């Protein structure tokens, strides 16, 4: 039983350490994931650092025999908090990216995420109830040092090979996705003319649309903060739109408040929430058909129209003007 408890501690420590390092390597994606779970914008940047550092600390404390029980209890609390956030997202019919292991295994949350957390929590509860088991030093006391080094090197090589294979499969999948997107874009280019858009500097057409929470939002509402705004026109039947969403979210996140992005699409609120997959945007609006896209001269998707609020010199009033239409088709 003592050896089994040590194995459980090491396994749990490896999981937390892997998750922590992956989150720290890609903090932008971690911030996007936190936004998908409803974390307020001012808390996302610090949470993207504090959360992985907490996981890393738990991994270290689990390996040390004197602190293993306390770390196991803290791990149970953290896993329960994760599970509560996932259950809330599922109940609201939302599927934000878990980003539990960064780019190694980022996928929308679901019942499998809850099952995984339950399994890890069972390991932690066992350690907290039965004790830490034997120490790492005791486990290695009778082992030939040369054999220990050989086994460690072999395990590291196997881990490196597994990581390389995973990245290779992931890269192949992304290449196939891009090929499909290019094929869809080329078919769309043959069937529809290139969008001409509005002339740069022209007055942006006014609109008022419901968002995914069925709250009415107008162009004036989107421009109220005074930041430049990009209207991204997408469509639920557009094959090239899905891969573009994470890039649009990253553009908005990297802008650090200098640029806002609003999505205009079609379909039901539930369809739109699934499509954006937890990515953070200034607004996600639903047009009935293509009335707003046509008003902005958008004849193909995905496309984007930059807009900003400007003051007129004659009356002192403010109006929004476009900077022309830029196609985001790939």
N, C-alpha and C positions, 0 to 999 in steps of 0.2 A: 504493500500500500504506500510506503514511503517513496518508493521509486515512481509510482504512478502519479503521486501528487507533484513530484518534481517535474515530470513530463508535462503535466497540465499547466504548471507555472511557466515553463519555458515556451510552450505552445501559445499561451495567452500573451506572454511578453512579446513574442515574435509578431503576432497579429497587431498589437498596439504599436509596436515600433515601426512596422511596415506602413500602417495607416498614417502615422505621424510624419514620417519622412516624405511620403507621397504628397500629403497636404502642404508641407512646407515648400516642396519643390515647385508646386504650381498653386501659389496663393490666389491668383486671379480666378482660377476655376473654383477654388474653395470659397471665395467671396460670392461667386455666382450661385453655388450650391446653398450657401447660407441665405441668400436672397430668395431662392426657391422655397425655403422652409419658413419664410416670413420674418427673418431677422431684420430689424430696422437698419437703414443704410449707415447710420453713424456708428453702429456696433459691428459692422461686417469686417472692416479692416483689422481691428484689434482681435476679434474673435477668430479670424483666420490664422492668427499667430498663437493665441492663448490655447485654443483647442488642441492643435497638434503637439504643443509643448506639454500639455497635460497628459496626453496619450504617451508621449515619450517618457515622462517622469514615471507614469504607472508601469511601463515596460521595465524600467531599471529597478524600481522598488519590488516588482514581482520576482525578480531574479535573486534579490537579497533575502535570505531566510528571516532575519529579524523583522522586516517590514512587509513580508509577503502577505500576511493575513489582512493588514490594514489596506494594502494596495488592492487586494481582491475585493474587499468591501467597497472601496471607491470605484473599482471597475464595474461592479454590479450597479451602483448608482448611475454611473455614466451611461452604461448600456440601456438602463431603463429610461433615461432621458432621451437617448437616441430613438428608442422604440416608441416612446410617446409622440415624438415629432413625426416619425414615419406613419404611425397610426392616424394621427391628425390629418396628414396629407392624403392618405388613402380614403379617409372618411369624407374629405372634401372633394374627392375625385380629382386629385392632383397627383402628378408623378414627377416631382423634381429629381434631378440627378443626385444620387446618393453621394458621389465623390468620396466614398469611405476609404478607398485605396488610390485616390488620384487617378492618373491616366492608366494605372494598372488594371483597374476594374470599375470604372465609373459607368453606372447605368441607372435608369429610373428606378425609384424605390418601389417596393411591392411586398407581397406576402413572403417572398423568399428572403427579403432583407430582415423582416421580423423573425423568421425562423433562424437565420444565422445569428442574430443577436441573442435569441433564446439559448442557442447552443453554447455561445461564449459565456453567457451569464451562468449557465449550469456549471461550467468549468470553474468560474469565479466563486460561486456559492459553495462548491465542494471544497475549494481551498480554504475559504473563510470558515467553514464548519469543521473540517477535519484537520486543519493545521497545514503548515507549509511543506511537511515531508522533509526528506533529507536535503542537505545543502548541496550546492554544485561541487564544493570541495570534497565532501564525503563520497559523492557519486564517482568522482574521478580519482579517489585515493589509491585504488588498486589497479589502475589502468597504466599500461606501459606508455610512457610519454611519446615514444616514436609512433606507436599505434594511434594514439590520440591525435597527433599532428596529421597523420595520414588520413584518418577518418574526417577530420575537420576540413582538410584540403579537398577531399572527395565531395563532401557535402557542399562546399562553396562552389565547386565546379558544376555540380548538378543544379544548384540554384541559379548560377549564371546561365547555364544552358536553357533552363526553364524560362528565365526572364527573356532571353534572346528569342526563343521560339514564340513566346507570347507576343512580343513586340513585332516579330515578323508576320505572324498571323493577323495582328491588328493592322499593320501597314498594308497588307494585301487587301483586307476588307475595306480600308479607306480608299485605296486605289480603285477598287471595283465601284465603290460608291461615287467617286469622282467621274469615272467613265460613264456610269449611268446618268449622272447629272449633266455631263457634256452632251450625251446622246439626246436627253430630253430637251436640253437647251437648243441643240441644232435643229431638232424637229420643230420646236416652237418658232425658231427663227425662219424656217421655211414656210410655216403656215401663217405667220403674222408679221406685219412690217415692224421695223425697229421703232420704238417709241420716240416721238419727236419732243414731247413735253412742252412746257410753257417757256416762253423767252425769258432769259435771265433778267431779273429786276421787275417782272410783272407782279401784279397784286395776286397773292395766293387766294384761290377760291375758298370761301367760308364753308364750313361743314359742322355738323353736330351729330355724333354717333354714340351708340351705347358701347361701353367697354365690357369685359368679360364678367364684371360684377353687376352688369345691367344698369350702370350709372351713366347718365348722359354726359359726354365730354365734347367740348367744341374746340375749334382751332385756337380761339382766344385763351381757353383754359390751358392748352398745351404750351402756349407761348408766354403765359403769365409770369413764370420765373425769370424771363428775360434772357434765357440761354438760346443759342442756335439750335434749331430742331431739324431732324431728318425724318421725313415720312417714308417708311419702308412699306411698299405695297407687295403683299404676298398672296398666295392662293392655296387652298387646301389640296388642290389637284396638281400643284406644281412640284415636279420631282426635284428641281434644283433649289427650292426654297428651304427645305429642311436642313441641309448642310450649311446654309448661309446663316441660320439663326444664332449659333454659338459665336460666329465671327462678329455679327452685329452687336451681340451682348458684350463681347470683349471690347469692341470699339467704344461702346458707351462707358464701360467700366474703366478703361484706360484713359478716357477723356477727363476723369475726375471732376465732373461737373461742368466742363466746358462745352459739352455737346449732349443733347438728349435725343433719344430715338423712340419714335412711336410706330407701332405696327398697325397696319390697316389690312384686314383680311376679310374672309367671309365664313359662313357656317354658324354653328351653335357655340355658346360660351365654353361648353365642355370640350368641344373639338379644338377650339383655339387654345385652351389651357394645356391640352395634351400636346398640341403642336409646338408651343413655346417651351414646353418641357422644363419649367421652372426658371428659365432665363429671365433676368430682370430688364424691363423696359419702362420708359416713361408712361406708356399706355398701350393697351392692346385693344383696338377698336374693330367693330364689326359693321361692315357695310352690307346692305341688303343684296346687292348684286355687284355692279362695278361703277356705281354712280359717282363716287368720289374719285376713283382712278381715272374715269373718263374726263371728269372736270379738270384734273391735273394733266391731261394729255398722256396718261400712261396706257399704252396699248399692249404691253407685255410684262410678265413678272418672271423673276423678282426685279423690281426697280425701286429707286429711291429719289426723293425730291428734297433738297435742302431748302430751309426756309428760316427767316429771322424777322424779328419785329424791328421796324424802323419808324422814326418820327418824321412827319412831314413838316416842311418849313413854313407852310402857309397858315395852317390852322392849329398846329401844335398837337394834333391828334396822332394816334399811332396806327399803323397798318402793317400787315405781314406781307413780305415779298419773297418770291422764290429766287433761287440761284440757278435755275435750270434743272432739267431732269437728267439724272445719271443712271444708266442701266446697270444693275448688279448681276445681270445674267452671266453665268459661267460657261 
